[in-house]
Amino acid sequence: MKKVICIILILSAVLLCSCSALKKLYNALTEPAATTGVYVTLPETEEEQPVNAVFSPRIPDGGMPYYDTCARYAWTTLDAEGKELYYGVLEAALSFKPSVEIPSDRAALVYECVFFDTPELFYLDEKPEISDGKLTFRYAFTEEEARNNASRLDGEYGVFKASLDPKASEYEKLQYLYEYIINRTKYDREAEADFDKNVYNERVYRASSAVGPLVDRESICIGYARATQYLCLRLGIQTFTVRGSGIPDGIHYFSLVLLDDGYYYVDTTWGDPVGSDPSTDYLTYNYFCITTEELLRSHQINMNVPLPVCTNEKYNYFVYNKLTAKNAAEAAELAYKIYETGADEARIKVDPSLLDETFNSVDSELLRVFRSHGVEISVRKTRSRGPSLIVLFFDQKNSLFHFYYLIVIPITLAFIASSVRL
């Protein structure tokens, strides 16, 4: 009898543990996540010119490499005089000249256009000296160093191009190069710290250009954007580097990309998030081909160059891949389909006006859908207001649940029955 009582006590403990496990499952499914979002407005911009405008850059013989594959974006925003000044600054920079004559009242804008249009000018500082009708370049590298790095960039482009499917569409090429940069690049926190303090050294200059991701495989945000631009332009995809900030962080750089139906924003840096654990390395598409409205929920723009208002959604990653839901029920069904593929998370795009409602209602729908398939699982959730996503993390199947109810309890009951018979 004592043996039977001990077995019953053990069984009770097991049941209590099982209930605790179930409680944890419920809490995980119902725990809200705190997020914040900041909305800003974009100043009215000038009317953009046709993207197929004739681009006739003056490329000097013996100058630094320049790839004339398509019209550069900022150039299209300038008037006739501005375009001529643009050509002069570009030609001088490619020739490694110390300075160029230019009206002081137009110098800053024209230089901004040239600099952010041209990732090939990785050897230039973002801020030149302007005074008395002259723009003096600040060079980050000697000409010999610049030529050596330009040659290495060209070699890395060859490696990239060889791995690219020649039959890929522009969208597929853009996605591939986005993944290519992120998967090869580590974020350089040391260079970031110096950059933020305006301490410029070789490490910072390399990390803030296409050299960082493509040659060194270490970079900061401007380097991610410049590498994106460099590869895109080599493929003939018009791309512009945009200076701004990430809310609430400081200065930040991202990309404006032209696809067949119009412009989109791409933030390659934020596709390679760096958290508190530097060993964690993963890729997201939260900011891959987004609209101006989506961008401005989490970014600000700080440019003199007028920018288009991006409204198209055809090539948004989540729209293109049908990872969208109209309500909590649809989100739960989609989450289960994603779970069945073996993924450990699901990112589902919803209408921003319904984000909170869907987020708050998805718990019961997840329980309903997963249990209808005989699955007990712990799901954590959060939301991202910028791209308007519900993010669901699938924890390991509740192994305690299966172990207790499918193995421990049946064996224990069988043992009790056997003991009673004895």
C-alpha positions as CSV (number, residue, x, y, z in Angstrom):
1,M,0.0,0.0,0.0
2,K,2.9,2.4,0.8
3,K,4.2,1.8,-2.6
4,V,0.9,2.7,-4.2
5,I,0.7,5.9,-2.1
6,C,4.2,6.9,-3.2
7,I,3.2,6.4,-6.8
8,I,0.1,8.5,-6.4
9,L,2.1,11.3,-4.9
10,I,4.5,11.2,-7.8
11,L,1.6,11.2,-10.3
12,S,0.2,14.3,-8.5
13,A,3.5,16.1,-8.8
14,V,3.7,15.3,-12.5
15,L,0.2,16.6,-13.0
16,L,1.0,19.8,-11.2
17,C,4.1,20.3,-13.4
18,S,2.0,19.6,-16.4
19,C,-0.5,22.3,-15.4
20,S,2.4,24.7,-14.8
21,A,3.6,24.0,-18.4
22,L,0.1,24.6,-19.7
23,K,0.0,27.9,-17.8
24,K,3.3,28.9,-19.3
25,L,1.9,28.2,-22.8
26,Y,-1.1,30.4,-22.1
27,N,1.0,33.2,-20.7
28,A,3.3,33.1,-23.7
29,L,0.4,33.3,-26.1
30,T,-1.3,36.2,-24.3
31,E,1.6,38.4,-23.2
32,P,1.6,41.7,-24.9
33,A,4.7,43.3,-26.4
34,A,5.5,47.0,-26.0
35,T,6.5,48.9,-29.1
36,T,6.7,52.5,-30.1
37,G,6.3,54.3,-33.4
38,V,7.1,57.8,-34.5
39,Y,5.4,59.4,-37.5
40,V,7.0,62.3,-39.4
41,T,6.0,64.1,-42.5
42,L,8.0,64.5,-45.7
43,P,8.4,68.1,-46.9
44,E,7.0,68.8,-50.3
45,T,9.5,68.0,-53.1
46,E,10.1,69.2,-56.6
47,E,8.5,67.4,-59.5
48,E,10.8,64.7,-60.5
49,Q,12.2,64.4,-64.1
50,P,11.8,61.3,-66.3
51,V,14.0,58.5,-65.0
52,N,15.1,57.8,-68.6
53,A,16.6,61.3,-69.0
54,V,19.8,61.3,-71.2
55,F,22.8,61.0,-68.9
56,S,26.1,62.1,-70.5
57,P,28.8,62.0,-67.8
58,R,32.3,63.1,-68.7
59,I,34.6,60.2,-67.8
60,P,38.2,61.3,-68.0
61,D,40.8,59.0,-69.7
62,G,43.0,57.4,-67.0
63,G,40.6,58.5,-64.3
64,M,39.2,56.3,-61.5
65,P,36.7,53.6,-62.4
66,Y,33.1,54.7,-63.2
67,Y,30.3,52.5,-64.5
68,D,28.0,54.3,-66.8
69,T,25.1,51.8,-66.7
70,C,22.1,54.1,-66.1
71,A,21.2,57.7,-65.3
72,R,22.0,58.6,-61.7
73,Y,19.1,59.7,-59.6
74,A,20.2,63.0,-58.1
75,W,21.4,64.2,-61.5
76,T,17.9,63.9,-62.8
77,T,16.7,66.4,-60.2
78,L,19.0,69.2,-61.4
79,D,18.4,72.0,-63.9
80,A,20.6,72.4,-67.0
81,E,23.1,74.5,-65.2
82,G,23.2,72.1,-62.2
83,K,23.8,69.2,-64.5
84,E,26.8,70.9,-66.1
85,L,28.2,71.7,-62.7
86,Y,27.6,68.1,-61.7
87,Y,29.6,66.9,-64.7
88,G,32.5,69.2,-63.6
89,V,32.6,67.9,-60.0
90,L,32.4,64.3,-61.1
91,E,35.1,64.7,-63.7
92,A,37.4,66.4,-61.2
93,A,36.8,63.7,-58.5
94,L,37.4,60.9,-61.0
95,S,40.7,62.6,-62.0
96,F,41.7,62.9,-58.3
97,K,42.1,66.7,-58.7
98,P,42.5,68.7,-55.5
99,S,39.6,71.1,-56.3
100,V,37.1,72.4,-58.8
101,E,35.7,75.9,-59.4
102,I,31.9,76.1,-58.8
103,P,29.6,78.9,-57.6
104,S,29.5,78.8,-53.8
105,D,25.7,79.0,-53.6
106,R,25.3,75.8,-55.6
107,A,28.4,73.9,-54.5
108,A,26.8,72.1,-51.5
109,L,23.8,70.7,-53.4
110,V,25.8,69.7,-56.4
111,Y,28.4,67.9,-54.3
112,E,25.6,66.1,-52.4
113,C,24.2,65.0,-55.7
114,V,27.5,63.7,-57.0
115,F,28.6,62.1,-53.8
116,F,25.4,60.2,-53.0
117,D,24.9,59.2,-56.7
118,T,28.3,57.7,-57.0
119,P,29.5,54.8,-54.8
120,E,32.6,54.6,-57.0
121,L,33.8,57.8,-55.2
122,F,34.4,55.8,-52.0
123,Y,37.8,57.6,-51.6
124,L,36.0,61.0,-51.0
125,D,35.0,62.4,-47.6
126,E,31.3,63.3,-47.4
127,K,32.1,66.9,-46.5
128,P,34.3,69.0,-48.8
129,E,35.6,72.5,-48.2
130,I,33.7,75.2,-50.0
131,S,34.8,78.8,-50.2
132,D,35.2,81.7,-52.7
133,G,33.8,79.8,-55.7
134,K,35.9,76.7,-55.1
135,L,35.2,73.2,-53.9
136,T,38.2,71.5,-52.4
137,F,37.9,67.7,-52.1
138,R,38.9,65.8,-49.0
139,Y,40.4,62.5,-49.9
140,A,40.1,59.5,-47.6
141,F,42.7,57.5,-49.4
142,T,45.8,58.3,-51.5
143,E,45.3,57.7,-55.3
144,E,47.4,54.5,-55.1
145,E,45.3,53.2,-52.2
146,A,42.1,54.2,-54.0
147,R,43.1,52.4,-57.2
148,N,44.0,49.3,-55.3
149,N,40.7,49.3,-53.5
150,A,38.7,50.0,-56.7
151,S,40.4,47.0,-58.3
152,R,39.5,44.8,-55.3
153,L,35.9,46.1,-55.5
154,D,35.8,45.2,-59.2
155,G,37.0,41.7,-58.3
156,E,34.4,41.3,-55.7
157,Y,31.8,42.3,-58.1
158,G,33.0,39.6,-60.4
159,V,32.6,37.0,-57.7
160,F,29.1,38.3,-56.9
161,K,28.0,38.4,-60.6
162,A,29.2,34.8,-61.1
163,S,26.9,33.7,-58.3
164,L,23.9,35.5,-59.7
165,D,21.3,33.8,-61.8
166,P,21.5,35.5,-65.2
167,K,17.8,34.8,-65.7
168,A,16.7,36.6,-62.5
169,S,14.3,39.5,-62.7
170,E,15.3,42.9,-61.4
171,Y,13.5,42.2,-58.1
172,E,15.2,38.9,-57.7
173,K,18.6,40.4,-58.4
174,L,17.9,43.1,-55.8
175,Q,16.8,40.5,-53.2
176,Y,19.8,38.4,-54.0
177,L,22.3,41.2,-53.5
178,Y,20.5,42.3,-50.4
179,E,21.0,38.8,-48.9
180,Y,24.5,38.6,-50.3
181,I,25.6,41.8,-48.5
182,I,23.9,40.9,-45.2
183,N,25.1,37.3,-45.1
184,R,28.7,38.4,-45.7
185,T,28.9,41.4,-43.5
186,K,29.3,42.0,-39.7
187,Y,28.4,45.3,-38.2
188,D,31.5,47.2,-37.1
189,R,30.6,48.8,-33.7
190,E,34.1,50.2,-33.2
191,A,34.0,52.0,-36.6
192,E,30.4,53.2,-35.7
193,A,31.6,54.7,-32.4
194,D,34.4,56.7,-34.2
195,F,32.0,57.7,-37.0
196,D,29.5,59.1,-34.5
197,K,32.2,61.1,-32.8
198,N,33.4,62.5,-36.2
199,V,36.7,60.6,-35.7
200,Y,37.8,59.6,-39.3
201,N,40.5,57.1,-39.8
202,E,41.2,54.3,-42.4
203,R,38.9,51.9,-40.6
204,V,36.0,54.3,-40.6
205,Y,36.5,55.3,-44.2
206,R,36.6,51.7,-45.3
207,A,33.5,50.8,-43.2
208,S,31.6,53.8,-44.6
209,S,32.1,52.8,-48.2
210,A,31.3,49.7,-50.4
211,V,34.8,48.5,-49.5
212,G,33.6,47.6,-46.0
213,P,30.9,45.0,-46.9
214,L,32.4,43.8,-50.2
215,V,36.1,43.6,-49.4
216,D,36.5,43.7,-45.6
217,R,33.1,42.2,-44.7
218,E,32.8,44.6,-41.9
219,S,30.8,47.8,-42.1
220,I,28.5,50.5,-40.7
221,C,25.2,51.7,-42.1
222,I,26.5,54.0,-44.8
223,G,28.7,51.2,-46.0
224,Y,25.8,48.8,-46.3
225,A,23.9,51.4,-48.3
226,R,26.9,52.1,-50.6
227,A,27.5,48.5,-51.2
228,T,23.9,48.0,-52.1
229,Q,24.2,51.0,-54.5
230,Y,27.5,49.8,-56.0
231,L,26.1,46.3,-56.9
232,C,22.8,47.7,-58.1
233,L,24.4,50.3,-60.4
234,R,26.8,47.7,-61.8
235,L,23.7,45.7,-62.7
236,G,22.0,48.7,-64.2
237,I,19.5,49.3,-61.4
238,Q,19.3,53.0,-60.5
239,T,19.9,53.4,-56.8
240,F,20.6,56.4,-54.6
241,T,22.0,56.6,-51.1
242,V,19.8,58.6,-48.7
243,R,21.1,60.3,-45.6
244,G,18.8,60.6,-42.6
245,S,18.3,59.1,-39.2
246,G,16.7,56.1,-37.6
247,I,14.2,57.0,-34.9
248,P,15.2,57.3,-32.1
249,D,18.9,56.7,-33.1
250,G,21.3,59.1,-34.7
251,I,22.5,59.5,-38.3
252,H,21.6,56.7,-40.6
253,Y,21.8,55.9,-44.3
254,F,19.6,53.7,-46.6
255,S,18.7,53.3,-50.3
256,L,16.3,54.5,-52.9
257,V,15.9,51.9,-55.6
258,L,14.1,52.1,-59.0
259,L,12.2,48.9,-60.1
260,D,10.0,48.6,-63.1
261,D,6.9,50.1,-61.5
262,G,8.6,52.9,-59.6
263,Y,10.8,53.8,-56.6
264,Y,11.1,51.9,-53.3
265,Y,13.2,52.3,-50.1
266,V,15.5,49.6,-49.0
267,D,17.4,49.6,-45.7
268,T,20.0,46.8,-45.9
269,T,21.5,47.7,-42.5
270,W,18.2,47.1,-40.7
271,G,17.9,43.9,-42.6
272,D,21.0,42.8,-40.6
273,P,19.9,43.6,-37.1
274,V,22.5,43.7,-34.3
275,G,21.1,43.0,-30.8
276,S,22.5,42.8,-27.4
277,D,24.0,39.4,-28.3
278,P,26.7,40.0,-30.9
279,S,26.9,36.3,-31.7
280,T,23.3,36.3,-33.0
281,D,23.3,36.7,-36.8
282,Y,20.1,36.7,-38.8
283,L,18.4,38.5,-41.7
284,T,15.0,40.2,-42.0
285,Y,13.0,41.8,-44.8
286,N,11.2,44.3,-42.7
287,Y,12.5,47.2,-44.7
288,F,12.9,45.6,-48.1
289,C,11.1,47.6,-50.8
290,I,8.9,49.8,-48.6
291,T,6.9,53.0,-49.3
292,T,7.7,56.5,-48.1
293,E,4.9,56.2,-45.5
294,E,6.4,53.0,-44.1
295,L,9.9,54.5,-44.0
296,L,8.8,57.6,-42.2
297,R,7.3,55.6,-39.3
298,S,10.8,54.7,-38.2
299,H,13.2,56.9,-40.2
300,Q,13.8,60.6,-41.0
301,I,15.3,62.0,-44.2
302,N,18.0,64.7,-44.1
303,M,18.8,65.6,-47.7
304,N,18.8,68.7,-49.9
305,V,18.2,66.5,-52.9
306,P,14.4,66.2,-53.6
307,L,13.1,62.7,-53.3
308,P,10.1,61.0,-54.8
309,V,7.1,59.9,-52.8
310,C,7.2,56.1,-53.0
311,T,3.7,54.6,-52.9
312,N,3.9,51.3,-54.8
313,E,3.7,48.0,-52.9
314,K,4.0,45.4,-55.7
315,Y,7.5,44.5,-54.7
316,N,7.3,44.9,-51.0
317,Y,8.7,41.6,-49.7
318,F,5.6,40.6,-47.7
319,V,3.2,41.6,-50.4
320,Y,5.2,39.9,-53.2
321,N,5.5,36.7,-51.2
322,K,1.9,36.7,-50.0
323,L,2.8,37.1,-46.3
324,T,-0.1,39.4,-45.5
325,A,-3.3,39.0,-43.5
326,K,-6.5,41.0,-43.2
327,N,-7.4,39.9,-39.7
328,A,-6.3,37.7,-36.8
329,A,-7.9,34.5,-38.2
330,E,-6.0,34.9,-41.4
331,A,-2.8,35.7,-39.5
332,A,-3.2,32.5,-37.4
333,E,-3.8,30.3,-40.5
334,L,-0.8,31.8,-42.3
335,A,1.3,31.3,-39.1
336,Y,0.5,27.6,-39.0
337,K,1.4,27.2,-42.7
338,I,4.8,28.9,-42.0
339,Y,5.3,26.7,-38.9
340,E,4.7,23.6,-41.0
341,T,7.7,24.5,-43.2
342,G,10.0,24.2,-40.1
343,A,10.5,28.0,-39.6
344,D,11.0,29.2,-36.1
345,E,9.2,32.5,-36.7
346,A,6.5,34.1,-38.8
347,R,6.4,37.7,-39.9
348,I,3.0,38.8,-41.2
349,K,2.1,42.1,-42.7
350,V,-1.2,43.7,-41.8
351,D,-2.9,47.0,-42.5
352,P,-1.4,49.6,-40.2
353,S,-4.9,50.8,-39.1
354,L,-5.6,47.2,-38.0
355,L,-2.2,46.3,-36.4
356,D,-3.2,46.7,-32.8
357,E,-6.6,45.0,-33.2
358,T,-5.1,42.1,-35.0
359,F,-2.2,41.9,-32.5
360,N,-4.6,41.8,-29.5
361,S,-6.9,39.2,-31.1
362,V,-4.4,36.8,-32.6
363,D,-3.8,34.8,-29.3
364,S,-7.1,32.9,-29.3
365,E,-6.9,32.3,-33.1
366,L,-3.4,30.8,-32.7
367,L,-4.6,28.4,-30.0
368,R,-7.6,27.5,-32.1
369,V,-5.7,26.9,-35.3
370,F,-2.7,25.0,-33.8
371,R,-4.9,22.8,-31.6
372,S,-7.1,21.9,-34.6
373,H,-3.9,20.4,-36.0
374,G,-3.1,18.6,-32.7
375,V,-0.2,20.9,-31.9
376,E,0.5,22.4,-28.5
377,I,3.2,25.1,-28.9
378,S,4.5,28.1,-27.1
379,V,4.2,31.3,-29.3
380,R,5.7,34.6,-28.3
381,K,4.6,37.7,-30.2
382,T,5.7,41.2,-30.9
383,R,4.8,43.9,-33.5
384,S,6.8,46.2,-35.7
385,R,5.0,49.5,-36.4
386,G,7.3,50.7,-39.2
387,P,6.5,47.9,-41.7
388,S,3.3,47.1,-39.8
389,L,4.2,43.5,-39.0
390,I,3.0,41.0,-36.4
391,V,6.0,38.8,-35.5
392,L,5.4,35.4,-34.0
393,F,8.2,33.3,-32.5
394,F,7.6,29.5,-32.4
395,D,9.3,28.1,-29.3
396,Q,10.1,24.4,-29.2
397,K,7.1,22.1,-29.1
398,N,5.9,21.7,-25.5
399,S,7.9,18.6,-24.9
400,L,6.9,18.4,-21.3
401,F,3.3,18.2,-22.4
402,H,4.0,15.3,-24.7
403,F,6.4,13.6,-22.3
404,Y,4.0,13.7,-19.3
405,Y,0.7,13.0,-21.0
406,L,1.9,10.5,-23.7
407,I,4.7,8.7,-21.8
408,V,4.9,9.3,-18.0
409,I,1.2,9.2,-17.2
410,P,0.4,6.0,-19.2
411,I,3.4,4.2,-17.8
412,T,2.6,5.3,-14.2
413,L,-1.0,4.2,-14.5
414,A,0.1,0.9,-15.9
415,F,2.5,0.5,-13.0
416,I,-0.2,1.3,-10.5
417,A,-2.6,-1.2,-12.0
418,S,0.1,-3.8,-11.9
419,S,0.9,-3.0,-8.3
420,V,-2.7,-3.3,-7.2
421,R,-3.0,-6.7,-8.9
422,L,0.1,-7.8,-7.1
